[in-house]
Amino acid sequence: MTKRFENKTALVTGGTSGMGLATARLLLDEGANVVITGRDEDRLAAAAKELGTTTRDLDAADRLLTVRADAASVADLDALTDRVRDRFGRLDVVFANAGVGVFQPSAEVTEDDFDQIVGVNFKGVYFTIQKAVPLLADGGAIVINASWTLHRGLAVASVYSASKAAVHNLARTLSADLAPRRIRVNSVSPGFIDTPMFRGAAPSEEEAAAYAGQTVAGRLGTSEDVARAVAFLASDDASYITGQDLLVDGGLVTSIPA
Ligand SMILES: NC(=O)c1ccc[n+]([C@@H]2O[C@H](COP(=O)([O-])OP(=O)(O)OC[C@H]3O[C@@H](n4cnc5c(N)ncnc54)[C@H](OP(=O)(O)O)[C@@H]3O)[C@@H](O)[C@H]2O)c1
């Protein structure tokens, strides 16, 4: 297997589950040192155990650092940066992935709901990147996890979708801001991806199948589908791609299934 990330260090926020966990696994498999974050020490320990047993590399455990850090807390992000600097000295890749989905009609959104979603999905991504940039090597790459909902309206996702539109817009601006250091900034927009977050919104098999039926691919996406797209954007294979959003959605946004 080609190892695109040997001697590189990657930060994956929200690495305990779903797409973050799958991306951490792929980056470890491709040789990177990987830092994963989450809000809970037990979940981080479980993720580390899973990564230790499911990556192909025997030394993967030595290349993994887990850090408890709430993405919505700037103080936690400062402490995270210190831990990364102490352990690895620098970063080459940032996957700003941590996010929350709260889905309800706009009339039911409370101020607390608004602050929670925006606090993690927008403020969290903003300050994750701001704090990481001083550690990021020239020529590094940032990938933000956005969502298909930035491209197409979804009735119960007013705040969530706006937070995702905000972070894609951030990718565009930062691609110009950080270009003098050859740092590329892109987002991915996953469609319906079979993760704990998705299952929270579609708990029954019937609901999950109905969502899958809305895609041209005729299936839900996997976390690995998205991890491969993130690794592509983070790698030199995407050396001339910056400020873009890459839909990983089985055709959900662009086409209506036959
Ligand atoms: N699943 C989908 O269909 C879908 C579609 C489009 C976009 N997305 C986006 O994809 C990203 C990953 O979602 P997923 O589906 O893989 O969900 P998931 O399996 O629920 O994972 C979410 C991850 O984010 C972490 N997290 C949540 N809030 C956090 C916070 N305040 N600070 C630090 N970490 C936090 C969680 O860690 P702990 O719980 O351990 O703290 C977990 O590792 C999110 O940004 C989501 O909006 C998902």
Ligand as a Chemical Component Dictionary entry (heavy atoms), coordinates in Angstrom:
data_LIG
# 
_chem_comp.id                   LIG 
_chem_comp.type                 NON-POLYMER 
_chem_comp.pdbx_formal_charge   0 
_chem_comp.three_letter_code    LIG 
# 
loop_
_chem_comp_atom.comp_id 
_chem_comp_atom.atom_id 
_chem_comp_atom.alt_atom_id 
_chem_comp_atom.type_symbol 
_chem_comp_atom.charge 
_chem_comp_atom.model_Cartn_x 
_chem_comp_atom.model_Cartn_y 
_chem_comp_atom.model_Cartn_z 
_chem_comp_atom.pdbx_ordinal 
LIG N1  N1  N 0  -23.377 11.110 9.353  1  
LIG C1  C1  C 0  -23.806 11.898 8.380  2  
LIG O1  O1  O 0  -24.707 11.491 7.609  3  
LIG C2  C2  C 0  -23.179 13.257 8.155  4  
LIG C3  C3  C 0  -23.492 13.918 6.959  5  
LIG C4  C4  C 0  -22.895 15.140 6.705  6  
LIG C5  C5  C 0  -21.983 15.689 7.588  7  
LIG N2  N2  N 1  -21.686 15.031 8.745  8  
LIG C6  C6  C 0  -20.668 15.639 9.611  9  
LIG O2  O2  O 0  -19.610 14.736 9.785  10 
LIG C7  C7  C 0  -18.936 14.997 11.021 11 
LIG C8  C8  C 0  -18.721 13.694 11.759 12 
LIG O3  O3  O 0  -19.985 13.126 12.033 13 
LIG P1  P1  P 0  -20.255 11.558 12.184 14 
LIG O4  O4  O 0  -21.465 11.274 11.385 15 
LIG O5  O5  O -1 -19.004 10.776 11.932 16 
LIG O6  O6  O 0  -20.738 11.556 13.692 17 
LIG P2  P2  P 0  -20.394 10.713 14.997 18 
LIG O7  O7  O 0  -20.141 9.293  14.666 19 
LIG O8  O8  O 0  -21.483 11.076 15.945 20 
LIG O9  O9  O 0  -19.025 11.373 15.485 21 
LIG C9  C9  C 0  -18.959 12.687 15.932 22 
LIG C10 C10 C 0  -17.595 12.904 16.514 23 
LIG O10 O10 O 0  -17.512 14.275 16.920 24 
LIG C11 C11 C 0  -17.072 14.305 18.270 25 
LIG N3  N3  N 0  -17.599 15.502 18.917 26 
LIG C12 C12 C 0  -18.883 15.934 18.975 27 
LIG N4  N4  N 0  -18.949 17.088 19.647 28 
LIG C13 C13 C 0  -17.678 17.390 20.021 29 
LIG C14 C14 C 0  -17.093 18.453 20.732 30 
LIG N5  N5  N 0  -17.825 19.455 21.234 31 
LIG N6  N6  N 0  -15.760 18.439 20.919 32 
LIG C15 C15 C 0  -14.990 17.428 20.439 33 
LIG N7  N7  N 0  -15.495 16.402 19.764 34 
LIG C16 C16 C 0  -16.817 16.386 19.558 35 
LIG C17 C17 C 0  -17.568 13.016 18.878 36 
LIG O11 O11 O 0  -16.749 12.663 19.985 37 
LIG P3  P3  P 0  -17.295 12.361 21.487 38 
LIG O12 O12 O 0  -18.765 12.068 21.363 39 
LIG O13 O13 O 0  -16.484 11.193 21.917 40 
LIG O14 O14 O 0  -16.976 13.616 22.222 41 
LIG C18 C18 C 0  -17.335 12.046 17.723 42 
LIG O15 O15 O 0  -15.996 11.620 17.714 43 
LIG C19 C19 C 0  -19.790 16.031 11.752 44 
LIG O16 O16 O 0  -19.216 17.306 11.604 45 
LIG C20 C20 C 0  -21.118 15.957 11.016 46 
LIG O17 O17 O 0  -21.830 17.164 11.088 47 
LIG C21 C21 C 0  -22.284 13.841 9.056  48 
# 
loop_
_chem_comp_bond.comp_id 
_chem_comp_bond.atom_id_1 
_chem_comp_bond.atom_id_2 
_chem_comp_bond.value_order 
_chem_comp_bond.pdbx_ordinal 
LIG N1  C1  SING 1  
LIG C1  O1  DOUB 2  
LIG C1  C2  SING 3  
LIG C2  C3  SING 4  
LIG C2  C21 DOUB 5  
LIG C3  C4  DOUB 6  
LIG C4  C5  SING 7  
LIG C5  N2  DOUB 8  
LIG N2  C6  SING 9  
LIG N2  C21 SING 10 
LIG C6  O2  SING 11 
LIG C6  C20 SING 12 
LIG O2  C7  SING 13 
LIG C7  C8  SING 14 
LIG C7  C19 SING 15 
LIG C8  O3  SING 16 
LIG O3  P1  SING 17 
LIG P1  O4  DOUB 18 
LIG P1  O5  SING 19 
LIG P1  O6  SING 20 
LIG O6  P2  SING 21 
LIG P2  O7  DOUB 22 
LIG P2  O8  SING 23 
LIG P2  O9  SING 24 
LIG O9  C9  SING 25 
LIG C9  C10 SING 26 
LIG C10 O10 SING 27 
LIG C10 C18 SING 28 
LIG O10 C11 SING 29 
LIG C11 N3  SING 30 
LIG C11 C17 SING 31 
LIG N3  C12 SING 32 
LIG N3  C16 SING 33 
LIG C12 N4  DOUB 34 
LIG N4  C13 SING 35 
LIG C13 C14 SING 36 
LIG C13 C16 DOUB 37 
LIG C14 N5  SING 38 
LIG C14 N6  DOUB 39 
LIG N6  C15 SING 40 
LIG C15 N7  DOUB 41 
LIG N7  C16 SING 42 
LIG C17 O11 SING 43 
LIG C17 C18 SING 44 
LIG O11 P3  SING 45 
LIG P3  O12 DOUB 46 
LIG P3  O13 SING 47 
LIG P3  O14 SING 48 
LIG C18 O15 SING 49 
LIG C19 O16 SING 50 
LIG C19 C20 SING 51 
LIG C20 O17 SING 52 
# 
